[in-house]
Amino acid sequence: MVEQPFTEDEYAFLRHIRFGELPPAVRPDERVALTETDPGRDRPEKAEDPVRWNVQG
């Protein structure tokens, strides 16, 4: 007995069962502009004792 692969309609049905429907597309008037910010810092600007930040032990 030779197994036949699924048809495109069967694959589409299985994708729909597994993943559901996509959310509605975001309209251009609903989008917002992003503002770049400064990158985060590794340590606070006013460190009390620089040796305290060396946590290698």
C-alpha distance matrix in Angstrom:
0.0 3.8 6.5 9.4 12.9 15.5 18.0 21.6 22.7 20.3 21.5 25.1 24.7 23.5 26.4 28.8 27.8 28.2 31.3 32.9 35.2 37.5 41.2 43.4 44.7 48.2 50.8 53.2 56.2 54.5 54.3 57.0 58.5 58.1 61.2 61.1 62.8 64.4 62.0 62.3 64.7 64.1 67.2 69.8 72.6 75.3 74.2 76.8 76.2 73.9 73.4 71.8 69.0 68.2 65.8 64.7 65.8
3.8 0.0 3.8 6.3 9.6 12.7 15.1 18.6 20.1 18.0 18.8 22.4 22.5 21.3 24.0 26.5 26.0 26.2 29.1 30.8 32.9 34.9 38.6 40.8 41.9 45.3 47.8 50.2 53.2 51.7 51.3 54.0 55.5 55.1 58.2 58.0 59.9 61.4 59.1 59.6 62.0 61.5 64.8 67.3 70.0 72.9 71.8 74.5 74.0 71.6 71.3 69.8 66.8 66.0 63.8 62.7 64.0
6.5 3.8 0.0 3.8 6.5 9.4 12.2 15.6 17.0 14.5 15.3 18.9 18.9 17.6 20.3 22.8 22.2 22.4 25.3 27.0 29.2 31.3 35.0 37.2 38.4 41.8 44.4 46.8 49.8 48.2 47.8 50.5 52.1 51.7 54.8 54.8 56.6 58.2 56.0 56.4 58.9 58.5 61.7 64.2 66.9 69.7 68.7 71.4 71.0 68.7 68.5 66.9 63.9 63.2 61.0 60.1 61.4
9.4 6.3 3.8 0.0 3.8 6.6 8.8 12.3 13.9 11.9 12.8 16.3 16.7 15.9 18.4 20.8 20.8 21.2 23.8 25.3 27.0 29.0 32.8 34.7 35.8 39.4 41.7 44.1 47.1 45.7 45.5 48.3 49.9 49.7 52.9 53.0 55.1 56.9 54.8 55.4 58.1 57.9 61.1 63.5 66.1 69.1 68.3 71.1 70.8 68.5 68.4 66.9 63.7 63.3 61.2 60.4 62.0
12.9 9.6 6.5 3.8 0.0 3.8 6.5 9.4 11.5 9.5 9.5 13.1 14.0 13.0 15.1 17.8 18.0 18.2 20.5 22.2 23.8 25.6 29.4 31.4 32.3 35.8 38.2 40.6 43.6 42.2 41.8 44.6 46.1 46.0 49.2 49.3 51.3 53.1 51.1 51.8 54.5 54.4 57.7 60.0 62.5 65.5 64.8 67.7 67.5 65.1 65.2 63.6 60.5 60.1 58.1 57.4 59.1
15.5 12.7 9.4 6.6 3.8 0.0 3.8 6.6 7.9 5.7 6.3 9.7 10.4 9.8 12.1 14.4 14.8 15.5 17.7 18.9 20.5 22.5 26.3 28.2 29.3 32.9 35.3 37.8 40.7 39.3 39.1 42.1 43.8 43.8 47.1 47.5 49.6 51.6 49.7 50.4 53.3 53.4 56.5 58.7 61.2 64.2 63.6 66.5 66.5 64.3 64.5 62.8 59.6 59.5 57.5 57.0 58.8
18.0 15.1 12.2 8.8 6.5 3.8 0.0 3.8 5.4 5.2 6.3 8.6 9.9 10.7 12.4 14.3 15.4 16.6 18.2 18.9 19.8 21.7 25.4 26.8 27.9 31.6 33.7 36.2 39.1 37.9 38.0 41.1 42.9 43.2 46.6 47.2 49.5 51.7 50.1 51.0 54.0 54.4 57.5 59.5 61.9 65.0 64.7 67.7 67.8 65.6 66.0 64.3 61.1 61.1 59.2 58.9 60.8
21.6 18.6 15.6 12.3 9.4 6.6 3.8 0.0 3.8 5.4 5.1 6.1 8.6 9.9 10.5 12.2 14.2 15.3 16.1 16.7 17.1 18.6 22.3 23.5 24.4 28.0 30.0 32.5 35.5 34.4 34.4 37.5 39.3 39.7 43.2 43.9 46.3 48.6 47.1 48.2 51.3 51.9 55.0 56.9 59.2 62.4 62.2 65.3 65.6 63.3 63.9 62.3 58.9 59.1 57.4 57.2 59.3
22.7 20.1 17.0 13.9 11.5 7.9 5.4 3.8 0.0 3.8 5.4 5.0 6.2 8.7 9.9 10.5 12.3 14.3 15.2 15.0 15.4 17.6 21.1 22.3 23.7 27.4 29.4 32.2 34.9 33.7 34.1 37.3 39.4 40.1 43.6 44.5 46.9 49.4 48.0 49.0 52.2 52.9 55.9 57.6 59.9 63.0 62.9 65.9 66.4 64.3 65.0 63.1 59.9 60.2 58.4 58.4 60.5
20.3 18.0 14.5 11.9 9.5 5.7 5.2 5.4 3.8 0.0 3.8 5.4 5.0 6.2 8.6 9.8 10.6 12.3 14.1 14.5 15.8 18.2 21.8 23.6 25.2 28.9 31.2 34.0 36.7 35.1 35.4 38.5 40.6 41.0 44.4 45.2 47.3 49.6 48.0 48.7 51.8 52.2 55.2 57.0 59.5 62.5 62.2 65.1 65.4 63.4 63.8 61.9 58.8 59.0 57.0 56.9 58.8
21.5 18.8 15.3 12.8 9.5 6.3 6.3 5.1 5.4 3.8 0.0 3.8 5.4 5.1 6.2 8.6 9.9 10.5 12.0 13.0 14.3 16.3 20.0 22.0 23.2 26.8 29.3 31.9 34.7 33.1 33.1 36.0 37.9 38.0 41.4 42.0 44.1 46.3 44.6 45.4 48.4 48.8 51.8 53.7 56.2 59.2 58.9 61.8 62.1 60.0 60.4 58.6 55.4 55.6 53.6 53.5 55.5
25.1 22.4 18.9 16.3 13.1 9.7 8.6 6.1 5.0 5.4 3.8 0.0 3.8 5.5 5.1 6.2 8.7 9.9 10.4 10.6 11.2 13.2 16.9 18.5 19.9 23.6 25.9 28.7 31.4 29.9 30.1 33.2 35.3 35.7 39.2 40.0 42.3 44.7 43.3 44.2 47.3 48.0 51.0 52.7 55.0 58.1 58.0 61.0 61.5 59.5 60.1 58.2 55.0 55.4 53.6 53.7 55.8
24.7 22.5 18.9 16.7 14.0 10.4 9.9 8.6 6.2 5.0 5.4 3.8 0.0 3.8 5.5 5.1 6.2 8.6 10.0 9.6 11.0 13.9 17.3 19.3 21.3 24.9 27.4 30.4 32.8 31.0 31.5 34.6 36.9 37.3 40.8 41.8 43.8 46.3 44.9 45.5 48.6 49.2 52.0 53.6 56.1 59.1 58.9 61.7 62.3 60.4 61.0 58.9 55.8 56.3 54.3 54.5 56.4
23.5 21.3 17.6 15.9 13.0 9.8 10.7 9.9 8.7 6.2 5.1 5.5 3.8 0.0 3.8 5.4 5.1 6.1 8.5 9.5 11.8 14.4 17.9 20.4 22.3 25.7 28.6 31.5 33.9 31.8 32.0 34.8 37.0 37.0 40.4 41.0 42.8 45.1 43.4 43.8 46.8 47.1 49.9 51.7 54.3 57.2 56.8 59.6 59.9 58.1 58.5 56.4 53.3 53.7 51.5 51.6 53.4
26.4 24.0 20.3 18.4 15.1 12.1 12.4 10.5 9.9 8.6 6.2 5.1 5.5 3.8 0.0 3.8 5.5 5.1 5.8 7.3 9.2 11.2 14.8 17.4 19.0 22.3 25.2 28.0 30.5 28.5 28.4 31.2 33.3 33.3 36.6 37.3 39.2 41.4 39.8 40.4 43.4 43.9 46.8 48.5 51.1 54.0 53.7 56.6 57.0 55.1 55.7 53.6 50.5 51.0 49.0 49.2 51.2
28.8 26.5 22.8 20.8 17.8 14.4 14.3 12.2 10.5 9.8 8.6 6.2 5.1 5.4 3.8 0.0 3.8 5.5 5.4 4.7 6.5 9.4 12.7 15.2 17.4 20.8 23.6 26.7 28.9 26.8 27.2 30.1 32.6 32.9 36.3 37.3 39.2 41.7 40.4 40.9 44.1 44.8 47.5 48.9 51.5 54.3 54.2 57.1 57.8 56.0 56.7 54.5 51.5 52.2 50.2 50.6 52.6
27.8 26.0 22.2 20.8 18.0 14.8 15.4 14.2 12.3 10.6 9.9 8.7 6.2 5.1 5.5 3.8 0.0 3.8 5.9 5.7 8.9 12.1 15.0 17.8 20.3 23.4 26.5 29.6 31.6 29.2 29.7 32.4 34.9 34.9 38.3 39.2 40.8 43.2 41.6 41.8 44.9 45.3 47.9 49.4 52.1 54.8 54.5 57.2 57.8 56.2 56.6 54.3 51.4 52.1 49.8 50.3 52.0
28.2 26.2 22.4 21.2 18.2 15.5 16.6 15.3 14.3 12.3 10.5 9.9 8.6 6.1 5.1 5.5 3.8 0.0 3.8 6.1 9.5 11.8 14.7 18.0 20.1 23.0 26.3 29.1 31.3 28.7 28.7 31.2 33.4 33.1 36.3 36.9 38.4 40.5 38.8 38.8 41.8 42.0 44.7 46.3 49.1 51.8 51.4 54.1 54.5 52.9 53.2 51.0 48.0 48.5 46.3 46.7 48.4
31.3 29.1 25.3 23.8 20.5 17.7 18.2 16.1 15.2 14.1 12.0 10.4 10.0 8.5 5.8 5.4 5.9 3.8 0.0 3.8 6.6 8.2 11.1 14.5 16.4 19.2 22.5 25.4 27.5 24.9 24.9 27.4 29.6 29.4 32.7 33.5 35.0 37.4 35.8 36.1 39.2 39.7 42.3 43.8 46.5 49.3 49.1 51.9 52.5 50.8 51.4 49.2 46.2 46.9 44.8 45.4 47.4
32.9 30.8 27.0 25.3 22.2 18.9 18.9 16.7 15.0 14.5 13.0 10.6 9.6 9.5 7.3 4.7 5.7 6.1 3.8 0.0 3.8 6.8 9.3 12.4 15.0 17.9 21.1 24.2 26.1 23.6 24.1 26.8 29.5 29.7 33.1 34.3 36.0 38.6 37.3 37.6 40.9 41.7 44.2 45.4 48.0 50.8 50.7 53.5 54.4 52.9 53.6 51.3 48.3 49.3 47.3 48.1 50.1
35.2 32.9 29.2 27.0 23.8 20.5 19.8 17.1 15.4 15.8 14.3 11.2 11.0 11.8 9.2 6.5 8.9 9.5 6.6 3.8 0.0 3.8 6.4 8.9 11.6 14.8 17.6 20.9 22.8 20.5 21.3 24.3 27.0 27.6 31.2 32.6 34.6 37.4 36.5 37.1 40.5 41.7 44.2 45.2 47.6 50.5 50.7 53.6 54.7 53.1 54.2 51.9 48.9 50.0 48.2 49.1 51.3
37.5 34.9 31.3 29.0 25.6 22.5 21.7 18.6 17.6 18.2 16.3 13.2 13.9 14.4 11.2 9.4 12.1 11.8 8.2 6.8 3.8 0.0 3.8 6.4 8.3 11.4 14.5 17.6 19.7 17.4 17.8 20.8 23.4 24.0 27.6 29.1 31.2 34.1 33.3 34.2 37.7 38.9 41.5 42.6 44.7 47.7 48.2 51.2 52.3 50.7 51.9 49.7 46.6 47.7 46.2 47.2 49.6
41.2 38.6 35.0 32.8 29.4 26.3 25.4 22.3 21.1 21.8 20.0 16.9 17.3 17.9 14.8 12.7 15.0 14.7 11.1 9.3 6.4 3.8 0.0 3.8 6.4 8.8 12.0 15.2 16.8 14.2 15.0 18.0 20.9 21.8 25.4 27.2 29.2 32.3 31.8 32.7 36.2 37.8 40.1 40.9 42.9 45.9 46.5 49.5 50.8 49.4 50.8 48.6 45.5 46.9 45.5 46.8 49.2
43.4 40.8 37.2 34.7 31.4 28.2 26.8 23.5 22.3 23.6 22.0 18.5 19.3 20.4 17.4 15.2 17.8 18.0 14.5 12.4 8.9 6.4 3.8 0.0 3.8 6.5 8.9 12.5 14.0 12.0 13.3 16.7 19.8 21.2 24.9 27.1 29.5 32.8 32.7 33.8 37.5 39.4 41.7 42.2 44.0 47.1 48.0 51.0 52.5 51.1 52.7 50.6 47.5 49.1 47.9 49.2 51.8
44.7 41.9 38.4 35.8 32.3 29.3 27.9 24.4 23.7 25.2 23.2 19.9 21.3 22.3 19.0 17.4 20.3 20.1 16.4 15.0 11.6 8.3 6.4 3.8 0.0 3.8 6.2 9.4 11.6 10.0 10.7 14.3 17.0 18.7 22.4 24.6 27.2 30.6 30.6 32.1 35.9 37.9 40.3 40.9 42.4 45.7 46.7 49.9 51.4 49.8 51.6 49.7 46.4 48.0 47.1 48.4 51.2
48.2 45.3 41.8 39.4 35.8 32.9 31.6 28.0 27.4 28.9 26.8 23.6 24.9 25.7 22.3 20.8 23.4 23.0 19.2 17.9 14.8 11.4 8.8 6.5 3.8 0.0 3.8 6.5 8.3 6.4 7.0 10.6 13.5 15.4 19.2 21.6 24.3 27.7 28.2 29.8 33.5 35.8 38.1 38.4 39.7 42.9 44.2 47.4 49.1 47.6 49.6 47.7 44.5 46.3 45.5 47.0 49.9
50.8 47.8 44.4 41.7 38.2 35.3 33.7 30.0 29.4 31.2 29.3 25.9 27.4 28.6 25.2 23.6 26.5 26.3 22.5 21.1 17.6 14.5 12.0 8.9 6.2 3.8 0.0 3.8 5.5 5.3 6.8 10.6 13.4 16.0 19.7 22.4 25.3 28.9 29.8 31.6 35.4 37.9 40.1 40.2 41.3 44.5 46.0 49.3 51.1 49.7 51.9 50.0 46.8 48.7 48.2 49.8 52.8
53.2 50.2 46.8 44.1 40.6 37.8 36.2 32.5 32.2 34.0 31.9 28.7 30.4 31.5 28.0 26.7 29.6 29.1 25.4 24.2 20.9 17.6 15.2 12.5 9.4 6.5 3.8 0.0 3.8 5.4 5.4 8.6 10.7 13.8 17.2 20.1 23.2 26.8 28.0 30.2 33.9 36.6 38.8 38.8 39.6 42.9 44.7 48.0 49.8 48.3 50.7 49.1 45.8 47.8 47.5 49.2 52.3
56.2 53.2 49.8 47.1 43.6 40.7 39.1 35.5 34.9 36.7 34.7 31.4 32.8 33.9 30.5 28.9 31.6 31.3 27.5 26.1 22.8 19.7 16.8 14.0 11.6 8.3 5.5 3.8 0.0 3.8 5.6 8.1 10.7 14.2 17.3 20.6 23.4 27.1 28.6 30.7 34.3 37.3 39.1 38.8 39.5 42.6 44.5 47.8 49.8 48.6 51.1 49.4 46.3 48.5 48.3 50.1 53.3
54.5 51.7 48.2 45.7 42.2 39.3 37.9 34.4 33.7 35.1 33.1 29.9 31.0 31.8 28.5 26.8 29.2 28.7 24.9 23.6 20.5 17.4 14.2 12.0 10.0 6.4 5.3 5.4 3.8 0.0 3.8 6.7 10.1 13.0 16.3 19.5 21.9 25.7 26.9 28.6 32.3 35.0 36.9 36.6 37.5 40.6 42.3 45.5 47.5 46.4 48.7 46.8 43.8 46.0 45.6 47.5 50.5
54.3 51.3 47.8 45.5 41.8 39.1 38.0 34.4 34.1 35.4 33.1 30.1 31.5 32.0 28.4 27.2 29.7 28.7 24.9 24.1 21.3 17.8 15.0 13.3 10.7 7.0 6.8 5.4 5.6 3.8 0.0 3.8 6.9 9.5 13.0 16.0 18.7 22.4 23.6 25.5 29.2 32.0 34.0 33.8 34.7 38.0 39.6 42.9 44.8 43.5 45.9 44.1 41.0 43.1 42.8 44.6 47.7
57.0 54.0 50.5 48.3 44.6 42.1 41.1 37.5 37.3 38.5 36.0 33.2 34.6 34.8 31.2 30.1 32.4 31.2 27.4 26.8 24.3 20.8 18.0 16.7 14.3 10.6 10.6 8.6 8.1 6.7 3.8 0.0 3.8 6.4 9.6 12.9 15.4 19.2 20.7 22.6 26.3 29.2 31.0 30.7 31.4 34.6 36.5 39.7 41.7 40.5 43.0 41.3 38.2 40.5 40.5 42.4 45.6
58.5 55.5 52.1 49.9 46.1 43.8 42.9 39.3 39.4 40.6 37.9 35.3 36.9 37.0 33.3 32.6 34.9 33.4 29.6 29.5 27.0 23.4 20.9 19.8 17.0 13.5 13.4 10.7 10.7 10.1 6.9 3.8 0.0 3.8 6.6 9.9 12.8 16.5 18.3 20.6 24.2 27.4 29.2 28.9 29.3 32.7 34.6 38.1 40.0 38.6 41.3 39.8 36.7 38.9 39.1 41.1 44.4
58.1 55.1 51.7 49.7 46.0 43.8 43.2 39.7 40.1 41.0 38.0 35.7 37.3 37.0 33.3 32.9 34.9 33.1 29.4 29.7 27.6 24.0 21.8 21.2 18.7 15.4 16.0 13.8 14.2 13.0 9.5 6.4 3.8 0.0 3.8 6.5 9.4 13.1 14.6 16.9 20.5 23.6 25.6 25.5 26.0 29.4 31.2 34.7 36.5 35.0 37.6 36.2 33.0 35.1 35.4 37.3 40.6
61.2 58.2 54.8 52.9 49.2 47.1 46.6 43.2 43.6 44.4 41.4 39.2 40.8 40.4 36.6 36.3 38.3 36.3 32.7 33.1 31.2 27.6 25.4 24.9 22.4 19.2 19.7 17.2 17.3 16.3 13.0 9.6 6.6 3.8 0.0 3.8 6.3 10.0 12.2 14.8 18.1 21.5 23.2 22.8 22.9 26.4 28.4 31.9 33.8 32.4 35.2 34.0 30.8 33.1 33.7 35.8 39.2
61.1 58.0 54.8 53.0 49.3 47.5 47.2 43.9 44.5 45.2 42.0 40.0 41.8 41.0 37.3 37.3 39.2 36.9 33.5 34.3 32.6 29.1 27.2 27.1 24.6 21.6 22.4 20.1 20.6 19.5 16.0 12.9 9.9 6.5 3.8 0.0 3.8 6.9 8.9 11.9 15.1 18.5 20.4 20.4 20.5 24.1 25.9 29.6 31.2 29.4 32.2 31.3 28.0 30.1 30.9 32.8 36.3
62.8 59.9 56.6 55.1 51.3 49.6 49.5 46.3 46.9 47.3 44.1 42.3 43.8 42.8 39.2 39.2 40.8 38.4 35.0 36.0 34.6 31.2 29.2 29.5 27.2 24.3 25.3 23.2 23.4 21.9 18.7 15.4 12.8 9.4 6.3 3.8 0.0 3.8 6.3 8.8 11.9 15.5 17.1 16.8 16.8 20.4 22.3 25.9 27.6 26.1 28.9 27.9 24.7 27.1 28.0 30.1 33.5
64.4 61.4 58.2 56.9 53.1 51.6 51.7 48.6 49.4 49.6 46.3 44.7 46.3 45.1 41.4 41.7 43.2 40.5 37.4 38.6 37.4 34.1 32.3 32.8 30.6 27.7 28.9 26.8 27.1 25.7 22.4 19.2 16.5 13.1 10.0 6.9 3.8 0.0 3.8 6.5 8.8 12.5 14.0 13.9 13.7 17.4 19.2 22.9 24.4 22.7 25.7 24.9 21.7 24.0 25.3 27.3 30.8
62.0 59.1 56.0 54.8 51.1 49.7 50.1 47.1 48.0 48.0 44.6 43.3 44.9 43.4 39.8 40.4 41.6 38.8 35.8 37.3 36.5 33.3 31.8 32.7 30.6 28.2 29.8 28.0 28.6 26.9 23.6 20.7 18.3 14.6 12.2 8.9 6.3 3.8 0.0 3.8 6.5 9.7 12.0 12.8 13.4 17.1 18.2 21.9 23.0 20.9 23.6 22.8 19.4 21.3 22.3 24.1 27.7
62.3 59.6 56.4 55.4 51.8 50.4 51.0 48.2 49.0 48.7 45.4 44.2 45.5 43.8 40.4 40.9 41.8 38.8 36.1 37.6 37.1 34.2 32.7 33.8 32.1 29.8 31.6 30.2 30.7 28.6 25.5 22.6 20.6 16.9 14.8 11.9 8.8 6.5 3.8 0.0 3.8 6.8 8.8 9.8 11.1 14.6 15.3 19.0 20.1 18.2 20.7 19.5 16.2 18.4 19.2 21.3 24.7
64.7 62.0 58.9 58.1 54.5 53.3 54.0 51.3 52.2 51.8 48.4 47.3 48.6 46.8 43.4 44.1 44.9 41.8 39.2 40.9 40.5 37.7 36.2 37.5 35.9 33.5 35.4 33.9 34.3 32.3 29.2 26.3 24.2 20.5 18.1 15.1 11.9 8.8 6.5 3.8 0.0 3.8 5.5 7.0 8.3 11.7 12.1 15.8 16.6 14.6 17.2 16.3 13.0 15.2 16.5 18.7 22.1
64.1 61.5 58.5 57.9 54.4 53.4 54.4 51.9 52.9 52.2 48.8 48.0 49.2 47.1 43.9 44.8 45.3 42.0 39.7 41.7 41.7 38.9 37.8 39.4 37.9 35.8 37.9 36.6 37.3 35.0 32.0 29.2 27.4 23.6 21.5 18.5 15.5 12.5 9.7 6.8 3.8 0.0 3.8 7.1 9.2 11.9 11.0 14.5 14.6 12.2 14.2 13.4 9.8 11.7 12.8 14.9 18.4
67.2 64.8 61.7 61.1 57.7 56.5 57.5 55.0 55.9 55.2 51.8 51.0 52.0 49.9 46.8 47.5 47.9 44.7 42.3 44.2 44.2 41.5 40.1 41.7 40.3 38.1 40.1 38.8 39.1 36.9 34.0 31.0 29.2 25.6 23.2 20.4 17.1 14.0 12.0 8.8 5.5 3.8 0.0 3.8 6.5 8.5 7.4 10.8 11.3 9.6 12.0 10.9 7.8 10.7 12.2 14.9 18.1
69.8 67.3 64.2 63.5 60.0 58.7 59.5 56.9 57.6 57.0 53.7 52.7 53.6 51.7 48.5 48.9 49.4 46.3 43.8 45.4 45.2 42.6 40.9 42.2 40.9 38.4 40.2 38.8 38.8 36.6 33.8 30.7 28.9 25.5 22.8 20.4 16.8 13.9 12.8 9.8 7.0 7.1 3.8 0.0 3.8 5.6 5.8 9.3 11.1 10.4 13.4 12.0 9.9 13.3 14.8 17.9 20.8
72.6 70.0 66.9 66.1 62.5 61.2 61.9 59.2 59.9 59.5 56.2 55.0 56.1 54.3 51.1 51.5 52.1 49.1 46.5 48.0 47.6 44.7 42.9 44.0 42.4 39.7 41.3 39.6 39.5 37.5 34.7 31.4 29.3 26.0 22.9 20.5 16.8 13.7 13.4 11.1 8.3 9.2 6.5 3.8 0.0 3.8 6.1 9.5 11.5 10.9 14.5 13.9 12.1 15.3 17.5 20.4 23.3
75.3 72.9 69.7 69.1 65.5 64.2 65.0 62.4 63.0 62.5 59.2 58.1 59.1 57.2 54.0 54.3 54.8 51.8 49.3 50.8 50.5 47.7 45.9 47.1 45.7 42.9 44.5 42.9 42.6 40.6 38.0 34.6 32.7 29.4 26.4 24.1 20.4 17.4 17.1 14.6 11.7 11.9 8.5 5.6 3.8 0.0 3.8 6.3 9.0 9.6 13.1 12.4 11.7 15.1 17.3 20.5 22.9
74.2 71.8 68.7 68.3 64.8 63.6 64.7 62.2 62.9 62.2 58.9 58.0 58.9 56.8 53.7 54.2 54.5 51.4 49.1 50.7 50.7 48.2 46.5 48.0 46.7 44.2 46.0 44.7 44.5 42.3 39.6 36.5 34.6 31.2 28.4 25.9 22.3 19.2 18.2 15.3 12.1 11.0 7.4 5.8 6.1 3.8 0.0 3.8 5.7 6.2 9.5 8.6 8.2 11.6 13.8 17.0 19.2
76.8 74.5 71.4 71.1 67.7 66.5 67.7 65.3 65.9 65.1 61.8 61.0 61.7 59.6 56.6 57.1 57.2 54.1 51.9 53.5 53.6 51.2 49.5 51.0 49.9 47.4 49.3 48.0 47.8 45.5 42.9 39.7 38.1 34.7 31.9 29.6 25.9 22.9 21.9 19.0 15.8 14.5 10.8 9.3 9.5 6.3 3.8 0.0 3.8 6.6 9.0 8.0 9.3 12.4 14.5 17.6 19.2
76.2 74.0 71.0 70.8 67.5 66.5 67.8 65.6 66.4 65.4 62.1 61.5 62.3 59.9 57.0 57.8 57.8 54.5 52.5 54.4 54.7 52.3 50.8 52.5 51.4 49.1 51.1 49.8 49.8 47.5 44.8 41.7 40.0 36.5 33.8 31.2 27.6 24.4 23.0 20.1 16.6 14.6 11.3 11.1 11.5 9.0 5.7 3.8 0.0 3.8 5.4 5.5 7.4 9.7 12.1 14.9 16.4
73.9 71.6 68.7 68.5 65.1 64.3 65.6 63.3 64.3 63.4 60.0 59.5 60.4 58.1 55.1 56.0 56.2 52.9 50.8 52.9 53.1 50.7 49.4 51.1 49.8 47.6 49.7 48.3 48.6 46.4 43.5 40.5 38.6 35.0 32.4 29.4 26.1 22.7 20.9 18.2 14.6 12.2 9.6 10.4 10.9 9.6 6.2 6.6 3.8 0.0 3.8 5.4 5.5 7.2 10.4 12.7 14.8
73.4 71.3 68.5 68.4 65.2 64.5 66.0 63.9 65.0 63.8 60.4 60.1 61.0 58.5 55.7 56.7 56.6 53.2 51.4 53.6 54.2 51.9 50.8 52.7 51.6 49.6 51.9 50.7 51.1 48.7 45.9 43.0 41.3 37.6 35.2 32.2 28.9 25.7 23.6 20.7 17.2 14.2 12.0 13.4 14.5 13.1 9.5 9.0 5.4 3.8 0.0 3.8 5.4 5.3 8.3 10.2 11.6
71.8 69.8 66.9 66.9 63.6 62.8 64.3 62.3 63.1 61.9 58.6 58.2 58.9 56.4 53.6 54.5 54.3 51.0 49.2 51.3 51.9 49.7 48.6 50.6 49.7 47.7 50.0 49.1 49.4 46.8 44.1 41.3 39.8 36.2 34.0 31.3 27.9 24.9 22.8 19.5 16.3 13.4 10.9 12.0 13.9 12.4 8.6 8.0 5.5 5.4 3.8 0.0 3.8 5.5 6.9 9.9 11.2
69.0 66.8 63.9 63.7 60.5 59.6 61.1 58.9 59.9 58.8 55.4 55.0 55.8 53.3 50.5 51.5 51.4 48.0 46.2 48.3 48.9 46.6 45.5 47.5 46.4 44.5 46.8 45.8 46.3 43.8 41.0 38.2 36.7 33.0 30.8 28.0 24.7 21.7 19.4 16.2 13.0 9.8 7.8 9.9 12.1 11.7 8.2 9.3 7.4 5.5 5.4 3.8 0.0 3.8 5.7 8.8 11.2
68.2 66.0 63.2 63.3 60.1 59.5 61.1 59.1 60.2 59.0 55.6 55.4 56.3 53.7 51.0 52.2 52.1 48.5 46.9 49.3 50.0 47.7 46.9 49.1 48.0 46.3 48.7 47.8 48.5 46.0 43.1 40.5 38.9 35.1 33.1 30.1 27.1 24.0 21.3 18.4 15.2 11.7 10.7 13.3 15.3 15.1 11.6 12.4 9.7 7.2 5.3 5.5 3.8 0.0 3.8 5.6 8.2
65.8 63.8 61.0 61.2 58.1 57.5 59.2 57.4 58.4 57.0 53.6 53.6 54.3 51.5 49.0 50.2 49.8 46.3 44.8 47.3 48.2 46.2 45.5 47.9 47.1 45.5 48.2 47.5 48.3 45.6 42.8 40.5 39.1 35.4 33.7 30.9 28.0 25.3 22.3 19.2 16.5 12.8 12.2 14.8 17.5 17.3 13.8 14.5 12.1 10.4 8.3 6.9 5.7 3.8 0.0 3.8 6.0
64.7 62.7 60.1 60.4 57.4 57.0 58.9 57.2 58.4 56.9 53.5 53.7 54.5 51.6 49.2 50.6 50.3 46.7 45.4 48.1 49.1 47.2 46.8 49.2 48.4 47.0 49.8 49.2 50.1 47.5 44.6 42.4 41.1 37.3 35.8 32.8 30.1 27.3 24.1 21.3 18.7 14.9 14.9 17.9 20.4 20.5 17.0 17.6 14.9 12.7 10.2 9.9 8.8 5.6 3.8 0.0 3.7
65.8 64.0 61.4 62.0 59.1 58.8 60.8 59.3 60.5 58.8 55.5 55.8 56.4 53.4 51.2 52.6 52.0 48.4 47.4 50.1 51.3 49.6 49.2 51.8 51.2 49.9 52.8 52.3 53.3 50.5 47.7 45.6 44.4 40.6 39.2 36.3 33.5 30.8 27.7 24.7 22.1 18.4 18.1 20.8 23.3 22.9 19.2 19.2 16.4 14.8 11.6 11.2 11.2 8.2 6.0 3.7 0.0
